[in-house]
Amino acid sequence: MGQILLVRHGQASWGAADYDVLSPLGEQQSEVLGPALARVLEGAEPDLLLHGTMQRQQRTAELAAKAAGWSITATVDERWNEMDHLAVLAAQQRDFDGEPDRAQFQAWFEAATQRWASGDHDDDYNESFPAFRTRVRDGLESLIDVGNAVVVTSGGPISAVTADLLVAGAPTYHRLTPVVVNSSVTRVVSGRRGLTLVSFNEHAHLPAELLTYR
């Protein structure tokens, strides 16, 4: 029996020229994450450490692995990339002018993802919601026989996996995505019964001052 640890990347750089960079807080979260992962694996290195192509995912994996004392080289698998949030946002009409504040952005983002996942506008996107879920599921199933795998990914793929393993649809995905904590851990066990969700969004390793959702 193996387990797959799905880790959300540390906090990215909201409002910066390049969002896809860990904030100073995100780097701290990633460093605290490493020892927590080592405890889950009882001091052993994972059989596989992988992340998507996004910089925030790669940097989180690097910092966490170093803090855990691992020497394993990470593997890149683009199936664990987040959905293209810029394309999803571009398809949604905005009700504000200029740059949004956090509340405006959150409302815009939620409306945009609702539209994307509704199934009514699939032709408007390069990657529809069903295609996104299939991509992530393929990535998950490729790990069934790996043993212990640590996957550094994003909130969307983690929510998609969780909804899929709960045999749930888009409404569950929408409920889960906003609550996935930066550097949280979701555990999936691979055994004779197939893939089983054991826990979602574990973040007890984070002190209150390091707890963020975006």
Order of alpha helices (4+ residues) and beta strands (2+ residues): beta-alpha-beta-alpha-beta-alpha-alpha-alpha-beta-alpha-alpha-beta-beta
